Each structure stands twice: as C-alpha cells, then as structure tokens.
Amino acid sequence: MALEAVLTSIAVSTLTVVFCALVGVPLAFLFERYSFPGRNVFATLAALPLVLPPLVGTVAFIFLFGESGILARAVQRAFHFQSAPWSLRGWPALLFFHTYTMYPFFYVLAGAGLRRIDSGLAEAGRSLGAKPLRVLFRIVLPQLTPSLIAAGLLTFMTSMASFSAPLLFGGNVRMLTLEIFTARQRGDQTLAVTETVILAFISLSALVLFQRYEGTRKFAAAAMKGAARRRRPLAQGTSRTVAFVCGVLFSIVLAMPVATLILVSFAPAGKWTTQTLPPSYTLANFSRILTQKSTSDVFLNSLSMSAIAALAALLWSFCVATLVTAPGAGCGSESFPCWCWFPGRCPAQW
C-alpha cells in the first residue's frame, strides 16, 4: 500500500509538471511576445491561482465543478440528465486541480526568462534561414532552460506535498501525503515517520536531478545580456480577434472559482439545496464572523501565525544571504565545499 502511494504520488507529480508546462509556457509566450487589447488585464489574471491558498482553491472547485456544484447542476438541468454529468473524483480531478493551481509557476518563471533572453540570437537564426520551430527549439528554449527547470522543480515538489486536493476529491487515488496522515491518525507513528522520510527523499532527489541536468547544459552567459525582444502588436484581423477572445475566455475560467466562493459566501445556511444557484442571499454569514468570538479568533490566529512566519523567513533569508555572499564564503571555500553530485558547477573549477 505504501509503495502504491509512493508510485502514484510520483506519477501524479510528473504528469502535473507536464500539463502545467503545456499551459504555462504558451501563455508566457503569448503575453510576453504579443500586444493586443486587454493584454495587461489578462496577464495579471493569469497569475491569479498563484495567490489562492490550496484549501481555498479546493473548496472553490467543489462548489463549481463538483457533482453537486453550480456548473454540474446547470448542465444537468439544461440537458435533463437524471444525475450529475460527471464526478470530481480520481486522477482527472487531481490533475485538473493541480494544473489550475500550479501552472503559474511555469507562466511566471518562463515570462521572466523571456524578458531576460537576448532576442538578437533568434533574429540571427531567422536571418540565416532557420524556420520558426527550429529557432524555438534550438535557440529560444535552451535559453529558457534554467527558468523551466526551476518551474518544474517547484511544480513537482508542490504536487508531492499536495494534501487538500487528494483528501477532498482524490477518490481511490492513494497519495503519500494521505498515507502519512492516515498512519498518524491511527497511531502508527513508525510508519508515518518512515513515509515522511520517503517523501522528503523523493523531493530532495528531484532537486538533485533537476540541478544535475542543469549542470550538464551549457548556457551562454551573453544570452542573458542582450536586448530583450519588444512585444509585437497583433495586426487588425483574425489573429488579433482570436487573441482577445481567448484572453476573455481564459480570464473567465480563472475567475469562476473565485466568483463562486464569493457568491456562495452570501448564501443562507440550509437554504441552498438542489437549486443551481442560491435562492437568496444574506450578510448574516459575515456578521457572524465579526460578532462571534470563536469565529473571529480563527482569523486572528491565522494572521498572527502568518506574520510571525513571514518575519522569521525574512530574518533567516537575510542571515543566509549574508553568509553566502560574504567574501571567502562561496562555493569551493572551506565553509561551502562543492559537492560531488554537482560536477562542473563549482566556480573554482571553471
């Protein structure tokens, strides 16, 4: 059972990286290389899932895409189905949710990489007769490799640590985080600790693998020092219209889970049962949060813990950055020797 959870977690995380790359990288190219009406708004909304806590996104998906959610009920009523047209369970639900919440890693990092790379290299390739696809795969993407590796690593580790999505609509999919939680709940401390060590080992192995792959690649330093490519305005016509329509539809899809949460927050308790949308709305839910001490304490505790964690992370990062950048404290020094699993990465060996 534990082995099944390990293999399933690795498979889900690997597929999550693939799907997130297929969504995030094209969006980065679209918003960084082209200019069209509404581009700034669409580019901002594209990073919206990144600021949503995982549990918030999970609850939003249940209310919107779940078998008893708004979208499923609307489709059921429109086509007169006897039951919900789908079930938010299993592999498709997990991959769908992970892709929605984690593709911004690729979108943000690939977009930052596109703003840094030298556009002159691609222009030179085209002037020498290279076709667009050859320029993309032989010139542009190799320059983006560090950004893509960082995005892939973040996506993989975040997916491995995912808990709320497998818990609420994972179905029969056995994830390692759930196995750890289950073992802890039934009092099997030894198994819970062992599975935690396995989870940490897989994440560290992914870090070593990504770093080692990056170490075997040679990236031209000059490629990051040239002139960045300006956004090319889409001319009037089909391409401009298609880009605008796709941006509008994509923004609606991204905003729907958040809009669903806002809508449901105004629904009276016990009044919304089988209707597609809540039949009435009230401010009583927010009033109860502000007036009941037991409810308001939850928000105060969350804010306090977040502030303490942010301050501690700031202090710790400052100390680490000071030690790493101090004279004589770099890689290859007595304080920070180069490890054997990163061959060729130490500046002292260059």
N, C-alpha and C positions, 0 to 999 in steps of 0.2 A: 504494500500500500504506500509506504513511504517512497519507494523507488518510482512508483507510478506518479506520485505527486511531484517528484523532482523532474522527471522527464516531461511531464505535462507543463510545468512552470517554464522550463527551458524552451519548449516548443511554442507556448503562447507568447513568451517574451520575444523570441526570434521572429515570429510572424508579425508581432506588433511593430518591431523595428522596420520590417519590410513595408507594411501598409502605411506606417507613418511617413516613411521616406517617399512613397508613391504619392502621398497627399501634400506633404510639407514642401518638398523641393520644387515641384512645379509651381506651387503658389508663390514661393520666394522668387522664382524667375519671372512670374507674371507681374508681381507688384514692384520688383526692383528694376526690371528692364523696360517696362512699358508705362506710359502715362495715358489715362483715359478718365472720363467723368466719374467722380466718386471714388477715385483710386485711394485717396488718403483715408477715407472712412472705412473702405473695405479692408485696407491693410491693417488698420487698427483693430477692427473686429476679428481679423484672422488670428490674433493672439489672445482672444478672449478666453478660451478654455484654459490657458496657462494660469490665469489668476483665480480660477474656481478651485476650492478645496475638493479633493476626491470624493468625499462623502456628499457634498452638495451636488456635484455632477451626477453621482449615482442616484440620488433621490429624484433629481430632475428627469433623468432618463426613465425611471419607473413611472412617474406621473405622466410623461409624454409618450414614451414608446412601449411601455409595458402592456400586457394583455388587457388590463383594465384602465389603461391610460387614455388620454384625450385623443391621440391620433388613432389608436386601435378602435375606440368606440365610434369615432367619426367614420372610419372605413366600414365598420360592421353595420352601422345604420345606413350608410349610403348604398351599400350593395346587398343589404338584407341578409347578412350572414347569420347563422344560428349561434355561432360562438366567435370568439376573437380570431382575427385572421392570422395572428402569429403569437408566438410565446417568446418573451425576452429571457431565454434560458440557454445555457450551454456555450459552446465555442463561438458561434456567431455573435452572441450578445457581448461576450467578453472582448472579442477582437474589435467589434464596433465601438464599444465604450472606450477601450484603450486607444484606438485610433483617434477618436474625437478629442480625448483629453491630452494626448501626448504628441500629436503631430506638430504642435507649436515648437517643440524642441528643434525639429528639422527646419521649420519655417523661419524661426528667429535666427538660428545659427547660420543656416545657408544664406539668408538675406544679408547678414553681417559679412559673410565671406564674399558675396557678390559685390558689396560696396568696397571691399579692400583689394580685390584682384586687379591686375593690370589688363585693361581692355585692349591695349596695343598688341598683345600676343595673339588674341583672337583675330584682330584686324589683319595682322600679318599673315596668319594662316589662311584667311579668306582671300587675301590678295595673291597668295601663292597657288590658289586653285582648290583649296580644301573645301569640301562640301560642309553644310551646316552641322550635320550629325557628326562628322569627323572632327570638326572644331570643338563640338560639345564634349565628346568623349576623350579626345586626345589633348585638349588644351584647357578647357574651362573646368571640367570636373576634377582633373588632377590637382588643380589649384585649390579646389574646394574640399579636397580630401580631409585636411585637418578639421574643418568645420563639420563635415559629415561624420567623421569618427567620433567627435565629441557629442554630436546629437544622438548617434547610435548608442553610445555608451550610456548617456543619460536616460534614453528611452528604455533600454534593456534593464537597467537597474531599477527604474521606476516601476516597470511592469513586473519584475520579480518581487518587488515589495508591495504590490497591489493587494489590498485586503478587502476594502468595502465592496468592490465590484464582484469578486468571487463569492463573497459572503451573501450578497443580496440577490444576485441573479446568475451565479455560476452554475447552478443546477448540479449535474453529476460530475462536473469537471473538478478534479482533485488538484488543488494548488498547494504549494508548500507552505504558504503563509496560513492557510486554513488548517493544515495539518498541525502546525505549531500551536495554533490557538486551541484546536480540539484536544491535543495532548495535554496542554496546560490546564484546560477546563476539567479533564477527568483525573487530574493529579499525577500524570505520568511525567514527572519533571525531567527524568533522564532522557526520554525520547524527545521532549520539547527542546532541551538544550542541544541534543545531537542534531536535530533538524535545523535549529538556528545556526549552528556551526556550518552545516552544509549550505544553507542559504548564503551565509557570509562568504564561504569559499567560492561558490559559483559567481558571486558578484566580483570578488577580487580576481578570479580567473578571467572574467570578462574584461576587467580593467587591464590586466597584463596582456591579454590577447589583442585588444584594440591598440594599446601602446606599442606592442611589439610590431604589429602590422604597420603602424605609422612610422616606426623606426626603420623599417625596411624600404620605405619610399623616400625618394629624394625630391624635395620641393625647392624650386628656385626661389631664393630669397628676393631676387629682384622682382619676382612676380607680384609681390605684395607692395612694391614701392612705386608702381607706375600710376598712370592716370586712371581713375575709375570711369567706367562707362556711364554716360548720361542716359536717362530714360528716354526711350524713343516714343514720341507721341503716335498713337494709332490714328491713322488717317480716317477721314469720314468714310463710312461704308460698313460692310458686313463685319469686319474684324472688330471695329470699334463698338458696334451694337452687341456682338456676341460677348465681348469682354465685359461690357456694362451689365448685360442681362445675367451672365454667370456670376458677376460680383454681387448683384442684388440677391439672387437665389442662394448663393453661398452665405451671405450675411443673414438671411432669414433662417437658414438651417442652424447657424451658430447661435442666433439669438433666441430660437424657440425654446430650448431647455430653461434658459434664464427667465424668459417671459412666462413660461409655465409655472415656475416656482412663485413668481410674483402674483400670478393670478390665483393660484391655489392658496396662498397665504391669506387671502381675503375671504375664503370660503368658510361659512359657519360650520362648526363641528357637528357631524351627524346629518347634515342636510344634503350632502353630495353623495349619492349612492350609485344609481345606474345611469344618470344623465351624462351626456357628452361633456358639457361644461357645468360648472357650479350654478345652481338655480338662483342663488342670491349671494350677496357679498356684505361683509361687515368689517368694522375696525376693532371688534372685540378681541381678536387674537393678539393684536399689537398692544391693546390696552391691558390685557392680562400679563403680558411680558413686562410692561412698565410698572405694574402695580403689585404683582406677586413677588415677594422677596425670594422665594425659592427659585423662581424663573430668572429673575434679574441677576442672581448670584452666578448663574451659569455664564452669562456674558462677561461679568466682571472677572471671573476666574480665567476665562479664555483670553481676554485682553491682557490680564496681568501676566499670564504664562507666556504669551506671545511677545510681550515687551521685554520680559526677562531673557527669553531665548534669543531675541534679536540683539540685545545688548551684550550677552555673553558671546554670541557668534562674532560680533563686531570686535570685541576685545581680543578674542582668540585669533581671529584672522589678522588683526594688526600685529600681534606678537609673532605669529608665524611668518608674515610677510617681512617683518623687521629682521628676523633671524636668517631667512633665505636670501635676502638682498644685502645682508651685511658683508663687508669686504672679507674675503677668505672663507666664506661660509657656503660657497656654491657647490655644485655637483663636482665631485672629484677631490674635494678637500677632505681633511681628516674628519670634519664634522658630518659631511654628507657624502660618503663614498658612493661611487656608481655601482649599481647592482648588475649582476651578470645577466639578468633576463632582459635588459635593455641594451643590447650591443650596439655600439656606434652612436649612442645618444648622449654620451658624456662630452661636454665641450673640451675637456682636457685631452680627449682622444681625437678631436677633429684636426 
